[in-house]
Amino acid sequence: MQLHQNKSKALHVFAKKMEKHHPFLSSVLLPVVVLLLFLTPIVTESAARPGFVYTRTRGRCTPQYWSSRQEAWPRMIPQGSSVSKVFGSRAYERYRYDLTLLEATSRNDDGENVFARLVKESTAALINSYTRKGFPYSAWEVKTAVIQGIVSEEAAAVQAQRFYDANRACN
């Protein structure tokens, strides 16, 4: 209540000064200023409340975060690099030859496909190893684990889950 009274007083002083110097502007500008002053608290309060728009939670280390391009990727592994060039010839045998790292992070077919889950989580883990201090895996550990995980579905599932856990625990 006190805030609105202070706004009203300030607005009244402003209106008097405007009428004296610029009568035309006061008739046009005054309604706009009034509207802005009194709508500001409403806008800020509504912005703080959750809306009905569905959004996925995206931590700063998840594949979804990296696929959204909210942060620059490290220069060592550009978004357009192919999975086979980054993870080696074994990855070339398992994945498309032209599958890029950006495409790997944005895959949606990782529900039942353990190899898709492995490439998705390992790509995020590799980026995190370069960009996040304290990430539990170094770049060469991620690359080695991918090569070991590609061998079988069981190994891929285990390694994908390890990377999944590390990516979600990271800040």
N, C-alpha and C positions, 0 to 999 in steps of 0.2 A: 504494500500500500504506500509506504514511504517512498519507494522507488518511483511509482507513478506520479506522486505529488512533486517530487524533484524534477521529473521529466516535464511535467506541466508548467512549472515555474520557468524552467530553462526555455521551453518552447515559447512561452508568452514573451519573454525578453527578446528572443530571437525574432519573433513576429513583429514586435514594435520597431526593432532596428531595420528590418526589411521594409516595412511600410514607409518609413521615413526616406530611405535611400532608393528603393526599387519597388514601386507599387505594383508593377506588372508581375515581377518575379515572385513577390509575396503571394499573389493569388494562385500562381502555378506551383511554386516550390513548397509552400507551406503545407498543402495537403499531402504531398509526397513525404515530407519530413515527419509529419504526424503519423502517417501510416507506418513508416519505418520504425519510429520510436516505440509505438505501441505493439507492433507485431514481433519485435525482436525477442522478447521473453517467450512468446508462444513458439516461435521457430526453434529456439534453442532447446526448449523443453521437449518438443516433439522429436527433435533429432536424437535426443538421448534415449528415447524409448525404442525398444525393438519394433520393427515393422513386420509386415506380412511377407516380405520378399524372402525367398529361400536363398540362403547362401551356405556354401560348404565351408567348414572350418579349414583354414589353410595355415598351418604353422609355417614358420620361416625356413623350414628345412625339408618340407614334404615335396614329393614330385609335383603336386598340384600348384604349389607356390612357385616352383621353378618354371613350370609350363606357362604360368600367367605373365611371366617376364616383368614382374614388379621390381626386380633387382637385376643389375647387370651380371651376366655370367662371367666367370674368370676367363682371362685371355688364353689360358692353357688349353681350354676345351670349349671352343665356340659352339653355339647352338646348332650350327649347320654341320658339325662334324658327324661322320657316320659312326655308328656303334661298332662296326667291324674294325675301323681304323683305331678307335680308342681302346676297345677291349681285346683286340687281337683276332687272329684267323679263326679261332674256335667260335667266336661270336659270329663270324661270317657264315659258318656252317649252320648255325641255329636261327639266325635272324635274316631279314631281307638285307641285301648288300647295300641298299640306299637308305636304310632306316637311320634317321638323324637322332641326335640326343634329345632335341626338343620334342620330336615325335614320340620318343621313348617315354619321356616324362608325362606326356598327355594321353597315353594309352588308356582305353577304357575296357579292354578285353582281358584284364588281369584277374577276373573272378575265379575261374577254374583253370586258367592257363598259367602254370607255375613259371614257365619261361618268360612269359610276358610280365608277370609280377617281378621276376628277378631283374629284368632289364630296366623296368620302371624304377624300382627302389634302388638298384645299384647306380643308376645314372644320378639320382638325387644324392646318394651317398658320396659319389665321386665329386660332385659340385660342392657338397658340404665339406669334404675333406680339404678342398682348396680355400673355401671362404669362411668357415666357422672354426674359430679357435676352440680347442678342446674337443673337437669331434673325435669319437673313439677310433676311427679308422683313418689311416693315411691313404694317399692316392694309390700307391702301389699295393697296399693291402686290399683295397676295393677291387682293383683290377685282377689280382691273384684270386680272390674269392669268387669273382665272376667266372673265371676260367675253371675253377674247381666246381662251381655250381652248375655249369652247363652240362656236365657229364651225365647226370641222371635227373629224373623228376624229383626224387627224394632229396638229392643234394641241392637242387634249385629251390625247392620249397623251404628247406632249412635256412639257406643263405638269404633268400628273399625275406624271410621272417626276421632274421638278424638285422638286415638293413632297414626294414620297416620299423623295428623297435628303436634303432639308433636314430633314424630320421625323425621320429615322433618325440624322442627325448631331448633332441637338440633345440637350441634357441636360435 
